[in-house]
Amino acid sequence: MDSKYMKRAIELALKGKGYTSPNPLVGAVIVKEGRIIGQGYHEHYGKAHAEVNAVNNACEDVTGATMYVTLEPCSHFGKTPPCAQLLIDKKIKKVIIGMMDPNPIVAGRGIKLLRENRIEVTVGVLEEEVKKMNEIFIKYISKKLPFCILKTAMTLDGKIATSTGDSKWITNEKSREYVHEIRHQVSGIMVGIGTVLADNPSLTTRLEDKEGVDPVRIIVDTKGRIPLESKVLNINSKSKTIIATTEKADKNKLKLIKEKKAEIIITPLKNNQVDLGYLIQKLGEMKIDSILIEGGSTLNYSILNEGYVDKVISFIAPKIIGGENAKTPVGGVGIEYIKNAIELESFEVKMFEQDIMIEGYLRKEE
């Protein structure tokens, strides 16, 4: 029964996708005498936590009940009061927790407080599912760096565009809808200047069933070549545009970009380009906890080669276009020997009509 109720708590938590960043996704279920009497989830950053919503939504007194919650209840004052104390005050008898909170401010203190007040606590129910759901939060809260997802889309013969540069569309509509769901869930979206010059994308979120949240648009542009009429500089969006550039950019051009309300990050030069390590560190300091990288082959290679990618999502369409000069998803100088290839693990394969999606995590060296 613990797994059953924790599954329900996970289902509730997932409703918060796209709205809680940089907080985690959390769901809570209150059970009394074999019945669910209250449930809730963390709906928006800065608003009530899952435990509070579950208690407030309860249809009867929660005294003596069991709470199932995906993440350890907090024990500190943040934007809201501590949830562990609420459970004590409401005389909850037992708390079943999916995973301990990796946030150093909490990290077992909530569990300790509950046990000190004679509340029975069990930790680790469906822990792997909860960890996967909160992979962005876990990386960000422990390392203060954004969780980076590299997304590619290619034909069966590994091309991202024809030799003339045409790429509309490699994948089908269902695949593209899924990508917009990911955009809704991440804090930032990153492309290189080559993508802006070739496609002039909006880099917004477009969903059919709900209003999507636009990610912060991050353009890697070493020389400040972005046209002032680009969509990303003229779009009506609640999220800002960031131009990551270097001393190679013309100062007058940067002034004009700022007048478009875009933010500019000037990084040191690394290999004569934007220093991606500096940029990612800076984005983490700005509370951007996750980035979807939808770059061209040059940016993709650079960010993979420097080890900043955590996860790869690759779409393969059943099309063949050929062409020696047609680009592939990852360019650059490439890896010299197969034994040194960048490897993925923990695969998941999905179908979006005829398209295949492969999702995996970069294998980190021990």
SVG drawing of the C-alpha trace seen along z (x, -y; Angstrom):
<svg xmlns="http://www.w3.org/2000/svg" viewBox="-14 -52 56 54">
<polyline fill="none" stroke="black" stroke-width="0.4" points="0.0,0.0 2.9,-2.3 3.9,-2.1 0.3,-2.8 0.0,-6.0 3.5,-7.2 2.6,-6.7 -0.3,-9.0 2.0,-11.5 4.3,-11.4 1.4,-11.9 0.4,-15.0 3.9,-16.3 4.3,-16.1 1.4,-18.6 3.9,-21.3 6.2,-20.8 7.4,-24.1 6.0,-26.1 8.2,-25.3 11.7,-26.1 14.2,-26.3 12.2,-24.4 11.6,-20.6 8.4,-18.8 6.6,-17.5 3.4,-15.7 1.6,-14.7 -1.2,-12.3 -2.9,-11.9 -4.3,-8.5 -6.6,-7.6 -8.1,-4.2 -7.4,-3.1 -8.9,-6.2 -7.3,-9.2 -8.6,-12.2 -6.3,-14.9 -3.9,-15.5 -1.9,-18.4 1.3,-19.4 3.7,-22.3 2.0,-24.3 4.2,-27.4 7.5,-28.7 7.1,-30.8 3.6,-29.4 2.5,-26.8 4.3,-23.5 2.7,-20.1 2.2,-19.2 0.4,-22.4 -1.9,-22.0 -2.7,-18.4 -3.6,-19.4 -5.7,-22.3 -7.5,-20.1 -8.3,-17.4 -12.0,-16.5 -11.7,-15.5 -9.4,-15.8 -5.9,-14.6 -5.0,-13.7 -3.5,-10.1 -3.2,-9.9 -0.3,-8.9 1.2,-11.3 2.9,-10.1 5.2,-12.8 7.8,-12.5 10.4,-14.6 11.5,-15.1 9.5,-17.8 11.5,-21.0 12.6,-22.1 13.5,-25.7 11.8,-29.0 12.2,-29.9 9.5,-31.6 7.1,-29.5 7.1,-28.1 8.6,-24.7 6.4,-21.7 7.8,-19.3 6.5,-21.5 3.1,-21.7 2.9,-17.8 3.8,-17.8 1.2,-20.5 -1.5,-18.6 -0.6,-15.4 0.2,-13.3 1.1,-9.8 3.3,-8.5 5.2,-10.0 6.3,-7.9 9.0,-9.8 10.1,-9.1 13.6,-10.6 15.7,-12.6 16.1,-16.3 19.6,-16.9 19.3,-20.5 22.1,-21.1 19.7,-23.3 17.4,-20.3 19.4,-17.1 17.8,-14.9 16.9,-17.7 13.2,-17.4 13.3,-13.6 15.1,-14.2 12.6,-16.7 9.7,-14.4 11.3,-11.5 12.1,-13.6 8.4,-14.3 7.5,-10.6 6.3,-10.5 7.1,-7.3 9.2,-7.9 10.0,-5.6 12.3,-6.8 13.0,-5.5 9.6,-4.4 9.9,-4.6 13.1,-6.5 14.5,-6.0 11.2,-7.3 11.3,-10.4 15.0,-11.0 14.4,-10.9 11.4,-13.2 13.6,-15.7 16.9,-15.2 17.1,-18.9 16.6,-20.0 19.1,-17.4 21.9,-18.6 21.2,-22.3 20.8,-22.2 23.9,-20.1 26.3,-21.8 24.6,-25.2 24.9,-24.4 22.1,-23.9 21.1,-20.5 21.9,-20.5 19.8,-18.5 21.1,-18.3 18.3,-17.8 19.0,-16.7 16.8,-15.8 18.2,-14.0 17.3,-11.8 18.0,-8.1 21.3,-8.8 22.3,-11.3 21.6,-14.7 20.1,-17.7 19.5,-19.6 20.0,-19.2 23.1,-20.4 21.2,-23.6 20.5,-24.2 16.8,-23.3 15.6,-21.7 11.8,-22.2 10.9,-19.7 13.0,-16.7 10.7,-15.3 6.9,-15.1 4.4,-17.2 4.1,-14.9 7.9,-15.0 7.9,-18.7 5.0,-18.9 7.0,-16.9 10.0,-19.2 7.7,-22.1 6.7,-20.2 10.4,-20.0 10.8,-23.8 7.9,-24.4 9.8,-22.4 13.3,-23.9 14.5,-27.4 16.6,-28.2 17.0,-27.3 20.4,-27.7 21.3,-28.0 24.4,-29.2 24.4,-32.3 24.5,-30.0 21.0,-28.7 19.7,-32.3 21.2,-33.3 19.9,-30.3 16.4,-29.8 15.6,-33.0 13.7,-31.0 11.4,-32.4 12.6,-29.9 9.2,-30.1 6.9,-27.4 3.8,-26.6 1.4,-24.1 -2.2,-23.2 -3.7,-22.2 -2.3,-24.9 -0.4,-28.1 3.3,-27.2 6.2,-29.0 8.8,-30.4 12.4,-29.5 15.0,-32.2 16.6,-32.4 20.4,-32.1 22.3,-32.9 25.9,-32.0 27.4,-34.7 31.2,-35.1 31.4,-38.2 28.0,-39.8 26.7,-39.0 23.0,-38.7 20.8,-40.9 18.8,-43.5 15.7,-42.4 16.0,-38.8 12.8,-37.4 14.6,-36.6 15.3,-40.4 11.8,-41.5 9.5,-39.0 6.7,-39.6 7.6,-37.2 7.8,-37.2 11.1,-35.5 14.3,-37.5 16.9,-37.0 20.5,-36.7 23.3,-37.2 26.5,-35.5 29.4,-37.1 33.1,-38.2 35.4,-41.1 35.3,-40.4 31.8,-41.9 31.5,-45.6 30.6,-47.8 28.2,-49.9 26.4,-46.8 26.1,-45.6 24.6,-48.9 21.9,-48.5 21.2,-45.0 20.8,-46.3 18.3,-48.8 16.2,-45.8 16.0,-44.8 18.3,-41.8 20.8,-41.0 24.5,-40.6 27.0,-38.3 30.6,-38.9 32.7,-35.8 36.4,-35.3 37.7,-33.8 38.3,-30.1 39.6,-28.5 38.7,-31.9 35.0,-31.4 32.6,-32.0 33.9,-30.2 31.0,-27.8 32.2,-26.9 32.1,-30.5 28.7,-31.0 27.1,-27.9 28.5,-28.9 27.0,-32.4 23.6,-31.0 23.6,-28.9 24.2,-32.0 21.2,-33.6 19.0,-30.6 18.7,-29.1 18.5,-25.5 18.1,-23.7 19.0,-24.4 17.7,-22.7 20.4,-23.0 19.0,-23.1 22.1,-24.2 23.7,-23.4 26.6,-21.0 29.3,-23.5 27.7,-24.4 26.6,-20.7 30.2,-19.5 31.7,-22.2 29.3,-21.6 29.6,-17.8 33.3,-17.9 33.7,-20.1 31.5,-17.8 28.6,-20.0 25.8,-17.8 23.9,-15.6 21.3,-14.1 20.8,-13.6 17.4,-13.4 17.8,-12.4 15.0,-12.2 15.5,-10.0 13.1,-10.5 12.6,-7.7 14.0,-9.9 17.1,-9.8 18.5,-12.9 22.2,-12.2 24.8,-14.8 28.4,-15.0 28.0,-18.6 24.8,-18.1 25.5,-18.7 25.2,-16.2 24.0,-16.9 27.6,-17.0 30.4,-18.8 33.7,-20.1 36.9,-18.2 35.3,-15.1 36.7,-12.2 39.8,-10.7 39.4,-7.1 36.2,-5.0 37.5,-4.0 37.2,-7.6 33.7,-8.1 31.2,-9.9 28.9,-7.2 25.4,-7.2 23.7,-5.0 20.3,-4.3 18.5,-4.4 14.8,-5.0 13.3,-4.6 9.9,-6.1 7.9,-6.4 6.2,-9.5 4.3,-8.0 7.1,-7.1 9.8,-9.0 12.1,-7.3 13.3,-9.1 16.3,-7.9 16.9,-9.4 20.1,-8.7 22.5,-10.1 26.1,-10.8 28.3,-8.3 30.3,-10.1 33.8,-8.9 34.2,-7.5"/>
</svg>
